[in-house]
Amino acid sequence: MQAPAIRLRGIDDVIAYIDSCPGIRGRAGLIWWLALGGLFLDAFSNSALSAGLGPMTRDLALAPAQVALLTSFASWVAIAFNPIGGWMADRWGRVRPLILAKVLAVVGAVLVVFAPTFEVILVGRFFVGAAYGIDFAIAMAVLAEFTPVKLKSRLNTWQGMWYTAVCTNLLLALLFHSWQVGDAIWRYSVAATAIFGVAILVLQLLFLVESPTWLARKERLEAAALAMTRIYGRPFTAAPPAERIPVLNQARRGLANVLLIFRGIYLPRTILAATVQIGQSIQYFAIGWYLPLISAALFGKDFVYATIGALVFNVCGIVGGFLSPVIGRRLGLRRASAFGFAAVFAMLLVLGLFNGKMPLWVAVVVPSLFILFHSGGPGANGKSLSSLSFRSELRAGANGVIGALGAIGAALGLLVFPLFRAEYGLEKTFLILSVVPLVASLICFAIRWDPTRTAVHPDNEADAPQFRGDTEAPSPFLNPAIEKSRP
């Protein structure tokens, strides 16, 4: 006998049911992991050139300025497309922009694989940057909207997926090297990106369902009920119009919604999330992304040894990334970021002061700890903080703006490392860049907001900033039908 339909009166009923779930299972779990799969593709696309950067530089006879432009170009493009992707998701929903991002990623990869010149590669990296900018803002919003409140810190799992993608790239680079493909090895790495992109595109087309939280926040309760039925495998129905509860603090001004994240209670949250996002982006893309080159400087120019060294470093990223939900749950996202930045600062000081003077085992341990502290602390938290700190119709837009700021940090990191290294040497570059995690750590200790340490859901905050004329309503009570249906 089929269970009676659960009646949805508004956004709170959707949130209450999702929060009542003991885990993220069934179709909801599949959607959750498919969103993570898109982030895997973003990481794979971004690191595809990393493993083969040395051979690519020789193959195309690139000058340091060209290397800096090539490696940072996708991040510069993402600066524009992060807020565009957030705006698209807040206006048209989550699914269509996610699919568009995969199409752009595949197009960009194909262009780079067959590019005859440096300029064509830049065009391909433009599409990769657009895909990265659109996808990250939206995928993190999807993860937040399908995650029960007690599992908020699980959003940090994306960091483990990032390093899994990087390590997969490095393993594939070793495979391609065994094929004796020479300095063209970078084309094979990018071709693998296209294959992964097509696979994830097909899976997302088949299985993604629109976020019921976003639909309910837009007061599209019939569509939200249909989405909930498809996702959770039990009947939901929209309440009659007379029983529906108006949406609290609905923002209806399109792009102007972005201004709300710089007002009232949202301002310190925006500063905190932006600080973590910018700081972790600079330190990762200035140091972590160039680990194959740093590994070559430590262990010699042989491609296999340098790649294995970088692989060892990034395995620590997998460990830290998948531990970050546990660390975030124990310490909170803010304190985990603060302590992580402080530890990264210490590792950069050691690298700057003692690089070249350390025993080999220490030279392996210190970069490994850098990646471990980064991935276990601030690496995941910038995007998680922005995804959990704002109500649903602002969430993707906020992710877009804060993601754009992070993309600026990534572009700066990718740009300055080869230039600083050529101008000042590796050791002084480490010391200069150590200022970034130091400042970020101090800001994280100073701002007290943490979405994993509050009992009020952002969609229900009565004092949230709003535009004049927005609908206001008292926080509604939970739906008794949902209370009775708790798994």
C-alpha positions in Angstrom: 0.0 0.0 0.0 1.4 3.4 -1.0 2.2 5.9 1.7 -0.1 9.0 1.8 1.3 12.0 -0.1 3.2 14.5 2.0 1.7 18.0 1.6 4.2 20.8 1.0 3.1 24.3 2.1 6.3 26.1 1.5 10.1 26.1 1.6 10.2 25.1 5.3 8.5 21.8 4.6 11.0 21.0 1.9 13.9 21.8 4.2 12.3 19.9 7.1 12.0 16.7 5.1 15.5 16.9 3.7 16.9 17.6 7.2 14.9 14.7 8.6 16.7 12.2 6.3 19.4 10.1 8.1 21.7 10.3 5.1 22.0 11.2 1.4 20.7 8.1 -0.3 18.9 6.8 -3.4 18.3 9.3 -6.2 19.4 12.1 -3.8 22.7 10.4 -3.3 23.2 9.8 -7.0 22.5 13.5 -7.7 24.9 14.5 -4.9 27.7 12.4 -6.3 27.0 13.5 -9.9 27.4 17.1 -8.7 30.7 16.0 -7.2 31.6 14.3 -10.4 31.3 17.7 -12.2 33.8 19.1 -9.7 36.0 16.1 -10.4 35.9 17.2 -14.0 36.7 20.8 -13.1 39.8 19.6 -11.1 40.8 17.2 -13.9 40.6 20.0 -16.5 42.6 22.4 -14.3 45.3 19.9 -13.5 45.5 18.3 -17.0 48.2 20.8 -18.0 50.0 20.6 -14.7 51.5 17.2 -15.0 52.7 17.9 -18.6 53.7 21.5 -18.1 57.4 20.8 -18.4 57.0 18.8 -21.6 54.5 21.3 -23.0 56.9 24.2 -22.3 59.6 22.3 -24.3 57.2 21.2 -27.0 55.9 24.7 -27.8 59.1 26.5 -26.8 57.2 28.7 -24.4 58.7 31.7 -22.6 58.1 32.2 -18.9 55.5 34.9 -19.6 53.6 32.6 -22.0 53.6 29.8 -19.4 52.2 32.3 -16.8 49.5 33.4 -19.2 48.6 29.9 -20.3 48.4 28.4 -16.8 46.4 31.3 -15.4 44.1 32.1 -18.4 41.3 29.7 -17.5 41.2 31.3 -14.0 41.0 34.8 -15.4 38.0 33.7 -17.6 36.4 32.0 -14.5 36.4 35.4 -12.8 33.7 36.5 -15.2 31.8 33.3 -15.5 31.5 32.5 -11.8 28.9 35.3 -11.2 27.4 34.6 -14.6 26.9 31.0 -13.6 25.5 32.0 -10.2 23.0 34.4 -11.9 22.0 31.7 -14.4 21.4 29.2 -11.6 19.4 31.6 -9.4 17.3 32.6 -12.4 16.8 29.4 -14.4 17.6 26.6 -11.9 20.5 24.3 -11.3 20.4 21.7 -14.0 20.6 23.5 -17.3 23.7 25.6 -16.4 25.4 22.4 -15.0 24.8 20.7 -18.4 26.1 23.8 -20.3 29.2 23.7 -18.2 30.0 20.1 -19.3 29.5 21.0 -22.9 31.9 23.9 -22.6 34.5 21.7 -20.8 34.4 19.1 -23.6 34.6 21.8 -26.4 37.6 23.4 -24.6 39.4 20.1 -24.2 39.0 19.1 -27.8 40.3 22.5 -29.0 43.4 22.1 -26.8 44.1 18.5 -27.9 44.2 19.4 -31.6 45.6 23.0 -31.2 48.4 23.7 -33.7 49.4 26.9 -32.0 49.7 28.6 -28.6 46.8 31.0 -29.5 44.4 28.1 -30.3 45.3 26.6 -26.9 44.3 29.9 -25.3 40.9 29.7 -27.0 40.4 26.2 -25.7 41.4 27.3 -22.2 38.8 30.1 -22.5 36.0 27.4 -22.7 37.6 25.5 -19.9 37.6 28.6 -17.7 34.0 29.3 -18.6 33.0 25.8 -17.6 34.9 25.9 -14.4 33.4 29.3 -13.4 29.8 28.2 -14.2 30.0 24.7 -12.7 31.6 25.4 -9.3 29.2 28.1 -8.3 26.2 25.8 -9.1 27.5 22.4 -8.0 28.3 23.6 -4.5 24.8 25.1 -4.2 23.3 21.7 -5.3 25.4 19.9 -2.7 24.2 22.3 0.0 20.5 21.9 -1.1 20.6 18.1 -1.0 22.5 17.8 2.3 20.7 17.4 5.7 21.6 20.0 8.2 23.4 17.5 10.5 25.7 16.6 7.6 26.7 20.1 6.5 30.4 19.6 6.8 30.1 16.8 4.2 30.2 19.5 1.6 34.0 19.5 2.1 34.1 16.1 0.4 34.7 18.0 -2.9 38.2 18.7 -1.8 39.0 15.0 -1.6 37.5 14.7 -5.1 39.8 17.5 -6.3 42.9 15.7 -5.3 41.6 12.4 -6.5 41.3 14.1 -9.9 44.8 15.5 -9.7 46.3 12.1 -8.7 44.4 10.5 -11.6 46.0 12.9 -13.9 49.4 12.1 -12.6 48.9 8.4 -12.9 47.6 8.8 -16.5 50.7 10.9 -17.2 52.9 8.0 -16.1 50.9 5.7 -18.3 51.2 8.0 -21.3 54.9 8.4 -20.7 55.3 4.6 -20.9 53.8 4.8 -24.4 56.9 6.8 -25.5 54.8 9.8 -26.7 57.6 12.3 -25.9 56.8 16.0 -25.2 53.4 15.6 -26.8 52.3 13.9 -23.5 50.3 16.9 -22.5 47.9 16.4 -25.4 47.0 12.9 -24.1 46.3 14.3 -20.6 43.9 16.8 -22.1 42.3 14.2 -24.3 41.5 12.2 -21.2 39.6 15.3 -19.9 37.4 15.2 -23.0 36.5 11.6 -22.4 35.7 12.2 -18.7 33.7 15.2 -19.7 31.5 13.3 -22.2 30.9 10.6 -19.6 29.8 13.0 -16.9 27.7 15.0 -19.3 25.7 11.9 -20.3 25.2 10.8 -16.7 24.0 14.3 -15.6 21.6 14.5 -18.6 20.1 11.2 -17.5 19.8 11.5 -13.7 19.9 15.1 -12.5 16.7 16.5 -11.0 16.0 20.2 -10.3 16.6 21.3 -6.7 13.3 21.2 -4.8 14.7 23.8 -2.4 15.3 26.3 -5.2 11.8 25.5 -6.7 10.1 26.0 -3.4 12.0 29.2 -2.7 10.7 30.5 -6.1 7.2 29.5 -4.9 6.9 26.8 -7.6 5.5 24.2 -5.1 3.9 22.0 -7.8 7.3 21.5 -9.5 9.0 21.1 -6.1 6.6 18.4 -5.1 7.2 16.6 -8.4 11.0 16.9 -7.9 10.7 15.5 -4.4 8.6 12.6 -5.6 11.3 11.7 -8.2 14.2 12.1 -5.8 12.9 10.5 -2.7 10.6 7.8 -4.1 7.5 8.7 -2.2 4.5 10.9 -3.1 4.6 14.6 -2.4 1.9 17.1 -3.3 1.6 20.9 -3.2 -0.8 22.3 -0.6 -3.8 24.2 -1.8 -3.0 28.0 -2.3 -5.0 28.9 0.8 -2.7 26.7 3.0 0.6 27.9 1.5 3.0 29.9 3.6 4.6 32.9 1.9 8.3 32.7 1.3 10.3 34.6 3.9 12.4 37.5 2.6 12.0 36.6 -1.0 14.4 38.5 -3.2 13.0 39.3 -6.6 15.5 41.6 -8.3 17.6 39.3 -10.4 21.3 40.5 -10.6 20.6 43.1 -7.9 20.3 40.2 -5.4 24.0 40.0 -5.3 24.1 43.3 -3.4 22.3 41.6 -0.5 25.4 39.6 0.4 27.2 42.8 1.2 24.6 44.0 3.7 23.6 43.3 7.3 24.3 39.9 8.8 25.6 38.7 5.4 28.5 41.1 5.2 30.8 39.3 7.7 29.9 36.0 6.2 30.9 37.3 2.7 34.2 38.6 4.1 34.9 35.3 5.8 34.0 33.1 2.8 35.9 35.4 0.4 39.0 35.5 2.6 39.1 31.7 2.8 38.4 31.3 -0.9 41.0 33.9 -2.0 43.6 32.7 0.4 43.3 29.1 -0.4 43.2 29.8 -4.1 46.4 31.8 -4.1 48.4 29.3 -1.9 47.1 26.3 -3.9 47.5 27.6 -7.4 50.9 29.2 -6.6 52.3 26.2 -4.9 50.1 23.1 -5.2 49.4 23.4 -8.9 53.1 23.7 -9.6 54.1 20.7 -7.5 55.4 18.7 -10.6 57.8 21.6 -11.2 58.7 21.9 -7.5 59.1 18.1 -7.4 61.5 18.3 -10.4 63.5 21.0 -8.6 63.7 18.7 -5.5 64.3 15.3 -7.1 65.7 16.1 -10.5 64.4 16.7 -14.0 63.5 13.1 -14.8 59.8 13.1 -15.7 59.0 9.8 -13.9 60.7 10.8 -10.6 59.2 14.3 -10.7 55.7 12.9 -11.4 56.0 10.3 -8.6 57.1 13.0 -6.2 54.1 15.2 -7.1 51.9 12.1 -6.8 53.1 11.5 -3.2 52.4 15.1 -2.3 48.9 15.0 -3.8 48.0 11.7 -2.1 48.2 13.7 1.1 45.6 16.0 -0.5 43.3 13.0 -0.9 43.7 12.1 2.8 43.2 15.7 3.9 40.3 16.3 1.6 38.3 13.3 2.7 39.2 14.1 6.3 38.0 17.7 6.0 34.3 16.9 6.7 35.4 15.3 10.0 37.7 18.2 10.8 35.0 20.7 9.9 32.5 18.8 12.1 34.8 18.8 15.1 36.2 22.3 14.8 33.7 24.1 12.6 34.5 25.4 9.2 35.9 28.8 10.4 38.3 27.4 13.0 39.4 24.6 10.7 40.3 27.3 8.1 42.1 29.4 10.7 44.3 26.6 12.0 44.9 25.2 8.5 46.1 28.6 7.2 48.4 28.9 10.2 49.9 25.5 9.5 50.4 26.3 5.8 52.1 29.5 6.8 54.6 27.5 8.9 55.3 25.0 6.0 56.0 27.9 3.6 58.4 29.4 6.1 60.2 26.1 6.3 60.4 25.8 2.6 61.6 29.3 2.2 64.2 29.2 4.9 65.5 25.7 4.5 64.8 24.5 0.9 68.0 22.9 -0.5 69.4 22.4 3.0 67.0 19.7 4.2 67.5 16.0 4.1 65.6 14.3 1.3 63.0 12.8 3.7 62.3 16.3 5.1 62.1 17.7 1.6 59.3 15.1 0.9 57.5 15.6 4.2 57.2 19.4 4.2 55.4 19.8 0.8 53.3 16.8 1.8 52.2 18.5 5.0 51.6 21.7 3.1 49.0 19.8 1.0 47.6 18.0 3.9 47.0 21.1 6.0 45.7 23.0 3.0 43.2 20.3 1.9 42.1 19.4 5.5 41.5 23.0 6.4 40.9 26.0 4.1 41.1 24.2 0.8 37.5 23.1 0.9 36.0 25.6 3.3 35.7 28.8 1.1 33.2 27.2 -1.2 31.4 25.4 1.7 31.1 28.6 3.7 29.6 30.5 0.8 27.2 27.6 0.0 25.9 27.3 3.6 25.7 31.0 4.6 23.0 32.4 2.3 19.4 31.6 1.5 18.6 29.6 -1.5 17.8 32.2 -4.1 21.1 34.0 -3.2 23.2 30.9 -2.8 24.4 30.3 -6.3 24.8 34.0 -6.9 26.9 34.3 -3.7 28.9 31.3 -4.8 29.5 33.0 -8.1 30.7 36.3 -6.6 32.9 34.6 -4.0 34.1 32.1 -6.6 35.1 35.0 -8.9 37.1 36.4 -6.0 38.7 33.0 -5.6 39.4 32.8 -9.3 41.2 36.1 -9.0 43.3 34.5 -6.3 43.9 31.4 -8.5 44.9 33.5 -11.5 47.2 35.6 -9.4 48.8 32.4 -7.9 49.2 30.8 -11.3 50.6 34.0 -12.7 53.0 35.1 -10.0 54.7 31.8 -9.3 56.6 31.4 -12.6 57.4 35.1 -12.7 58.5 35.3 -9.0 60.5 32.1 -9.4 62.3 33.4 -12.4 63.0 36.8 -10.7 63.7 35.8 -7.0 64.3 32.1 -7.0 62.2 29.3 -5.4 63.1 30.1 -1.7 62.2 33.8 -1.8 59.0 33.0 -3.6 57.9 30.7 -0.8 58.6 33.4 1.7 56.7 36.1 -0.2 53.7 33.8 -0.6 53.7 32.9 3.1 52.1 36.3 3.8 48.8 35.1 2.2 48.0 32.3 4.7 49.2 34.4 7.6 46.7 37.2 6.9 43.9 34.8 6.0 44.4 33.0 9.4 44.2 36.2 11.3 40.9 37.2 9.6 39.4 33.7 10.2 40.2 34.0 13.9 38.6 37.5 14.0 35.2 36.8 12.4 33.0 34.5 14.5 30.4 33.3 12.0 30.2 29.6 11.3 27.2 28.0 9.5 27.9 24.6 11.2 27.5 26.2 14.6 24.1 27.9 14.2 20.7 26.4 14.7 18.8 28.8 12.3 18.7 27.8 8.6 19.6 30.7 6.3 16.2 30.4 4.5 14.5 31.1 7.8 16.4 34.0 9.1 14.0 36.8 10.0 16.8 39.5 10.1 18.3 38.6 6.7 18.8 41.6 4.3 15.9 42.1 1.9 14.8 44.5 -0.8 12.0 46.9 -0.1 8.8 45.3 -1.3 10.0 41.7 -0.7 7.5 39.4 1.0 7.9 39.0 4.7 6.4 36.2 6.9 7.0 34.8 10.3 9.0 31.6 10.4 6.5 28.9 9.8 6.1 25.8 12.0 7.1 22.4 10.7 4.6 20.3 8.8 3.2 17.6 11.1 3.0 15.2 8.1 6.7 15.5 7.7 7.3 15.0 11.4 5.4 11.8 11.2 7.2 10.6 8.1 10.7 11.0 9.4 12.7 7.9 8.3 
